[in-house]
Amino acid sequence: MKAARFSRFGSPDVLELADLPDPHPGAGQVRIAVRAAGVNASDWKKRQGLMDQDLPQTLGYEAAGLVDELGAGVTDVALGDRVFGFSPDGAAQAELAVLSHYATIPASLDFAAAAALPSAVETAARALDQLGIETQPSRGSGVTLLVSGASGSVGSAAVQLAVARGARVIGTGSPATHELLRSLGAEAVAYGDGLAHRVRELSPDGVDLALDVAGSGNLPELIELAGGPEHVLTVADHAGAQEYGVRFSRGDSGRALYSLAQVAGLVEAGAFTVRVGRTFALEDVAQAHRAGEAGSVRGKIVLVNS
C-alpha cells in the first residue's frame, strides 16, 4: 500500500508517498480501505521534529473508510461497513489503516466529514469531562462555560458537546465567525483586548468554567472570569498552564474514546455538525501541510482517496 511518510525532518518537501507492507488488525481492531484521513497540527509538528524523534515516520491518527478486514473477536461491524476512528500506529494517511477504536459513520456524513471528527471530538469531550461538565444534560445544566477559540475544529466540537450536555456556552472568535458560533448554540464574543468586559456584558458575574482551545495567551483573563485557575483548563497552552496553575489536558491522561459513538448519535439527531475546510488528494499531502501551517483554511483539512 501507499502511505504518507517522511525519512528526515524539515519542510513539507520531505513528505513522500512510500510503498509499505499492508497492515493487519489485531484482536478487537479493524482494517479499513481509507477513503479520508484528517490532518492535524500534530502532523506538521512531527514532520518538523518537534515530537517523536524516530525516523522514518508515518502520519495520521484519524480516518474513515470501508471495513475490509476484521481482527479476532470483532462482532460489532462487518466487512464493507462505513466506519471512522483512531489509528493506534499514527498511520492513517494511507490506502489502508488499522483502527483500534471506531464507530459507524452516520448516514448523513460523507467520508471526509467523518474523518474530521475523531481527534477534535475526543479532545473536546475529554476537556469537558475534566472540567466536570457531565454527559447527562440534566446534570450539566446551569453551568456557564466560556470557550476561548470556539470556531476551530476542537472549539466548535466543545461548543456543541457542551450544549448537548445542557451547559450555557459563550464562545470567542473573530466577528466573521460569530454567525457560525451562534448556529452551534453559543453566545458569541470577539476575542482580543477587552474580552473580560465583553463576556461580563453577557454574564455579569463571570463564568463557572473556561476552556482554552486557542492557546492565545489569555489565561489570566480566563482565570479572572472563572474565579480561579482551578476552574480553567487548556488544551493548547502548556507553558501558560504551568505559569498560572491551570490544568492542561493531554491524551495520555485518559482518552474519551466513548465520544466516537456519542457524536455519531448526535449527528444522527441533528445536534452536531462538522465543517470540512478543504480536501486534498493523498498524493498532495505536502500541499495540505503547507495550507495547514499557513492557517489559510477555515475548517478541517482532510486527505481523500478516490
C-alpha positions as CSV (number, residue, x, y, z in Angstrom):
1,M,0.0,0.0,0.0
2,K,1.0,3.6,-0.3
3,A,1.3,5.8,2.8
4,A,2.4,9.3,3.6
5,R,5.9,9.2,5.2
6,F,9.0,11.2,5.9
7,S,12.5,10.0,6.4
8,R,14.1,13.3,7.6
9,F,12.7,16.3,9.5
10,G,12.1,19.5,7.7
11,S,9.7,21.4,5.4
12,P,6.7,19.8,3.6
13,D,9.1,18.9,0.9
14,V,10.4,15.9,3.0
15,L,7.0,14.2,2.7
16,E,6.6,11.3,0.2
17,L,4.2,8.5,-0.6
18,A,6.0,5.3,0.2
19,D,5.2,1.7,-0.6
20,L,4.8,-0.1,2.8
21,P,3.6,-3.5,3.8
22,D,-0.2,-3.9,4.2
23,P,-1.1,-3.6,7.9
24,H,-3.4,-6.2,9.6
25,P,-5.7,-5.8,12.6
26,G,-5.0,-7.3,15.9
27,A,-7.7,-8.5,18.3
28,G,-10.6,-6.1,18.6
29,Q,-9.3,-4.0,15.7
30,V,-10.5,-3.5,12.1
31,R,-8.7,-2.6,9.0
32,I,-10.2,-0.1,6.6
33,A,-9.7,0.9,3.0
34,V,-9.1,4.5,3.8
35,R,-11.4,7.0,2.0
36,A,-10.4,10.0,4.0
37,A,-7.9,10.9,6.8
38,G,-7.8,14.0,9.0
39,V,-4.8,16.3,9.0
40,N,-3.8,18.0,12.3
41,A,-1.2,20.4,13.7
42,S,0.5,17.4,15.3
43,D,1.3,16.1,11.8
44,W,3.4,19.0,10.8
45,K,4.9,19.2,14.3
46,K,6.0,15.6,13.9
47,R,7.4,16.4,10.5
48,Q,9.4,19.3,11.9
49,G,11.0,17.1,14.6
50,L,9.1,18.7,17.5
51,M,7.6,15.4,18.7
52,D,8.8,11.9,18.1
53,Q,12.5,11.6,17.1
54,D,12.4,8.2,15.4
55,L,12.8,8.0,11.7
56,P,11.1,7.3,9.3
57,Q,7.6,8.2,10.4
58,T,4.2,7.7,9.0
59,L,1.3,10.2,9.6
60,G,-2.3,10.4,10.7
61,Y,-4.3,9.3,13.7
62,E,-7.8,9.6,12.4
63,A,-9.5,8.1,9.3
64,A,-12.8,6.9,7.8
65,G,-13.4,4.2,5.2
66,L,-14.7,0.8,4.5
67,V,-14.0,-2.2,6.7
68,D,-12.0,-4.8,4.7
69,E,-10.5,-7.0,7.4
70,L,-11.7,-7.9,10.9
71,G,-9.5,-8.6,13.9
72,A,-10.2,-11.5,16.2
73,G,-13.3,-11.0,18.3
74,V,-14.8,-8.2,16.3
75,T,-18.6,-8.7,16.0
76,D,-20.0,-5.1,16.0
77,V,-19.2,-4.3,12.4
78,A,-19.0,-6.3,9.2
79,L,-16.9,-6.3,6.0
80,G,-18.0,-3.3,3.9
81,D,-19.3,-1.2,6.8
82,R,-18.5,2.5,6.8
83,V,-16.6,3.4,10.0
84,F,-14.4,6.2,11.4
85,G,-12.0,6.2,14.2
86,F,-8.4,6.2,15.5
87,S,-5.3,4.6,14.1
88,P,-3.1,3.5,17.0
89,D,0.0,3.5,14.8
90,G,-0.3,7.0,13.5
91,A,-0.5,5.7,10.0
92,A,-4.0,6.7,8.8
93,Q,-2.8,8.8,5.9
94,A,-2.5,5.8,3.7
95,E,-4.5,3.5,1.4
96,L,-5.1,1.1,4.3
97,A,-5.2,1.7,8.0
98,V,-5.9,-0.3,11.2
99,L,-8.4,1.3,13.6
100,S,-8.3,0.4,17.3
101,H,-11.4,2.4,18.3
102,Y,-14.1,3.1,15.8
103,A,-17.8,3.8,15.3
104,T,-20.2,3.5,12.4
105,I,-20.4,6.6,10.2
106,P,-23.8,8.3,10.4
107,A,-25.8,8.0,7.1
108,S,-25.8,11.8,6.7
109,L,-22.0,12.1,6.7
110,D,-19.6,11.5,3.8
111,F,-16.1,10.0,4.4
112,A,-14.4,13.4,4.6
113,A,-16.7,14.8,7.3
114,A,-16.4,11.6,9.3
115,A,-12.6,11.7,9.1
116,A,-12.7,15.2,10.5
117,L,-14.4,14.1,13.7
118,P,-12.3,11.8,15.9
119,S,-9.4,13.9,17.2
120,A,-11.4,17.1,17.6
121,V,-14.3,15.3,19.3
122,E,-12.2,13.2,21.6
123,T,-10.1,16.3,22.7
124,A,-13.3,18.3,23.4
125,A,-15.1,15.5,25.2
126,R,-12.0,14.8,27.4
127,A,-11.7,18.5,28.3
128,L,-15.4,18.8,29.2
129,D,-15.1,15.6,31.3
130,Q,-12.1,17.0,33.2
131,L,-13.9,20.3,33.8
132,G,-16.7,18.3,35.3
133,I,-19.4,19.1,32.7
134,E,-21.4,15.9,32.9
135,T,-22.5,14.0,29.9
136,Q,-26.1,13.9,31.1
137,P,-27.9,17.2,30.1
138,S,-29.8,17.4,33.4
139,R,-26.6,17.3,35.3
140,G,-24.7,19.8,33.1
141,S,-27.5,22.4,33.1
142,G,-26.9,25.6,34.9
143,V,-23.2,25.7,34.1
144,T,-21.9,28.7,32.1
145,L,-18.8,27.7,30.0
146,L,-16.5,30.1,28.2
147,V,-14.7,28.5,25.2
148,S,-11.7,30.5,24.0
149,G,-11.1,29.7,20.4
150,A,-14.6,28.4,19.7
151,S,-14.6,28.5,16.0
152,G,-11.9,25.9,15.2
153,S,-12.3,22.2,14.9
154,V,-11.8,21.4,18.6
155,G,-13.6,24.6,19.8
156,S,-16.7,24.0,17.7
157,A,-16.8,20.4,18.9
158,A,-16.5,21.6,22.5
159,V,-19.3,24.1,22.0
160,Q,-21.7,21.5,20.6
161,L,-20.9,18.8,23.1
162,A,-21.3,21.3,26.0
163,V,-24.6,22.5,24.7
164,A,-25.7,18.8,24.3
165,R,-24.8,18.4,28.0
166,G,-27.0,21.2,29.0
167,A,-24.4,24.0,29.5
168,R,-24.7,27.6,28.5
169,V,-21.8,28.4,26.3
170,I,-20.1,31.7,25.5
171,G,-17.6,31.3,22.6
172,T,-14.9,33.6,21.5
173,G,-13.9,34.1,17.8
174,S,-13.4,36.8,15.2
175,P,-16.5,38.7,14.2
176,A,-16.6,36.7,10.9
177,T,-17.2,33.5,12.9
178,H,-20.0,34.8,15.1
179,E,-22.8,33.6,12.9
180,L,-21.3,30.2,12.9
181,L,-20.9,30.2,16.7
182,R,-24.5,31.2,17.2
183,S,-25.6,28.4,14.8
184,L,-23.7,25.9,17.0
185,G,-25.6,27.1,20.1
186,A,-23.0,29.6,21.6
187,E,-23.3,33.2,22.5
188,A,-20.5,34.8,20.5
189,V,-18.0,37.4,21.7
190,A,-14.9,38.8,20.0
191,Y,-11.5,37.8,21.3
192,G,-8.7,40.3,22.0
193,D,-8.4,43.3,24.3
194,G,-11.4,43.9,26.4
195,L,-12.6,40.3,26.3
196,A,-13.4,40.2,30.0
197,H,-15.7,43.3,29.7
198,R,-17.5,41.8,26.7
199,V,-18.0,38.5,28.5
200,R,-19.4,40.3,31.6
201,E,-21.9,42.1,29.4
202,L,-23.4,38.7,28.7
203,S,-22.7,37.2,32.1
204,P,-22.2,39.9,34.7
205,D,-20.9,37.5,37.4
206,G,-18.4,35.9,35.1
207,V,-18.5,32.2,34.1
208,D,-18.4,29.0,36.0
209,L,-15.7,27.3,33.8
210,A,-13.4,28.2,31.0
211,L,-11.8,26.1,28.3
212,D,-8.8,27.4,26.3
213,V,-8.6,25.9,22.9
214,A,-6.7,28.7,21.1
215,G,-3.6,29.0,23.2
216,S,-3.6,32.7,22.5
217,G,-2.1,33.8,25.9
218,N,-5.3,34.9,27.6
219,L,-5.3,32.5,30.5
220,P,-5.1,35.4,33.1
221,E,-8.4,36.8,31.7
222,L,-10.0,33.3,31.8
223,I,-8.9,32.8,35.4
224,E,-10.4,36.2,36.4
225,L,-13.7,35.4,34.6
226,A,-13.9,31.9,36.0
227,G,-12.9,32.8,39.6
228,G,-9.6,31.0,39.8
229,P,-7.2,28.7,37.9
230,E,-8.9,25.6,39.3
231,H,-11.9,26.4,37.0
232,V,-9.9,26.8,33.8
233,L,-8.5,24.1,31.5
234,T,-6.3,24.4,28.4
235,V,-5.6,22.0,25.6
236,A,-3.3,24.4,23.8
237,D,-1.0,26.3,26.2
238,H,1.2,24.0,28.2
239,A,3.7,26.8,29.3
240,G,0.8,29.0,30.3
241,A,-0.8,26.2,32.3
242,Q,2.4,25.8,34.3
243,E,2.9,29.5,34.8
244,Y,-0.7,30.2,36.1
245,G,-1.6,26.9,37.7
246,V,-4.2,25.9,35.2
247,R,-4.9,22.3,34.3
248,F,-3.5,21.1,30.9
249,S,-5.3,18.3,29.2
250,R,-3.4,15.8,27.1
251,G,-4.4,12.5,25.5
252,D,-2.3,10.3,27.9
253,S,-4.4,11.5,30.9
254,G,-7.4,9.3,29.9
255,R,-8.9,9.5,26.5
256,A,-12.7,10.0,25.9
257,L,-13.0,7.2,23.4
258,Y,-16.7,6.8,24.1
259,S,-17.1,10.1,22.3
260,L,-17.0,8.5,18.8
261,A,-20.3,6.6,19.3
262,Q,-21.7,9.6,21.2
263,V,-21.0,12.1,18.4
264,A,-22.4,9.7,15.8
265,G,-25.7,9.7,17.7
266,L,-25.7,13.5,18.0
267,V,-25.1,13.8,14.2
268,E,-28.0,11.5,13.5
269,A,-30.2,13.5,15.8
270,G,-29.2,16.7,14.0
271,A,-27.5,18.1,17.2
272,F,-23.9,18.1,15.8
273,T,-22.4,19.5,12.6
274,V,-18.9,19.1,11.3
275,R,-17.1,21.5,8.9
276,V,-14.6,20.4,6.4
277,G,-12.5,23.3,5.3
278,R,-10.6,21.8,2.3
279,T,-9.8,18.4,0.9
280,F,-6.6,17.3,-0.8
281,A,-5.7,14.0,-2.5
282,L,-3.4,11.8,-0.5
283,E,-0.6,12.4,-3.0
284,D,-0.9,16.1,-2.3
285,V,-0.1,15.7,1.4
286,A,2.7,18.2,1.2
287,Q,0.3,20.8,-0.1
288,A,-2.1,20.0,2.7
289,H,0.7,20.7,5.2
290,R,1.5,24.0,3.7
291,A,-2.1,25.1,3.8
292,G,-2.4,24.0,7.4
293,E,0.7,25.7,8.6
294,A,-0.2,28.9,6.8
295,G,-3.6,29.0,8.5
296,S,-5.2,29.6,5.2
297,V,-8.1,27.1,5.7
298,R,-11.0,27.7,8.0
299,G,-12.3,24.2,9.0
300,K,-10.7,20.8,9.0
301,I,-8.1,19.8,6.3
302,V,-8.8,16.2,5.1
303,L,-6.9,13.9,2.7
304,V,-9.0,11.8,0.4
305,N,-8.5,8.7,-1.6
306,S,-10.6,8.2,-4.7
